[in-house]
Amino acid sequence: MNVVFIAGPAGSGKSTLTSTLATWLESFERSTCKVNLDPAAELLPYVPDVDARRYVNARDIMVERGLGPNGALVASMDELLNYTADIRTEIEECASDYVLVDLPGQLEIVAFRLLGPKLLHELSSGYKAAMVFLIDARLVSRIHSAYSLLLLALSTMYRINIPTVVALNKVDTVVDVSKYGQSKLLERVYEVAPIYKLLAEERECASVATREVFIDFSVSLQLCEVLRQAIKPPVPVSAKEGIGMDLLIAEIENSLASYE
């Protein structure tokens, strides 16, 4: 059994990717178990095989404890730790080739609080695991935005400590599919998305390091070098349109093979 965690900021397309990846894997006769780990999820584009909401519901906690949405989610995830063994049992009963775990949209709940790494490692203990970190292509239209999102990805990688594939989602929103078609769309994304210029080894960091922020230029230069050492250029995908799924699955399997 292989466990794949789908992470990323709110609105990056995690639930849609979970659904699309499951469809792709199943088309190659690889069974999947779809896990919703978000107690605050309202609507999902898939029917979860394992659902955190069966154990903890953020809306109920919000009403019972008089909390706001964010406080209720934090409390829900804390509460969810008490049901880790039950969730793991459900996952094992699926007996699937792949377990796709759709993480909460509030990334800080998983990535920056102590319970996040603890919960994820307990669910995947004994199995190969990988993480997909999603970045919305529309949010990295400028170099300094690419810096920000990649640093968030790097921070998450350090906290979770699981082999990670970074994916640039919603590429169909920055490149016209009708004009280029799916076959040439990915080539065009590499040309127009600043995030690839930032991570491209053939370009000097000095040519892309941002001067648009208050941080000293030398800091941007050094960060550029660090990001290139730690993160491979993201896999361009569109979860909604099913674009780039073959590339993403290949990278996921490479990460799973490297898992210790």
Beta strands, then each sheet from edge to edge (+ up, - down):
strand 1: 2-7
strand 2: 32-36
strand 3: 50-51
strand 4: 98-102
strand 5: 128-136
strand 6: 164-169
strand 7: 235-236
sheet 1: 3+ 2+ 4+ 1+ 5+ 6+ 7+
end
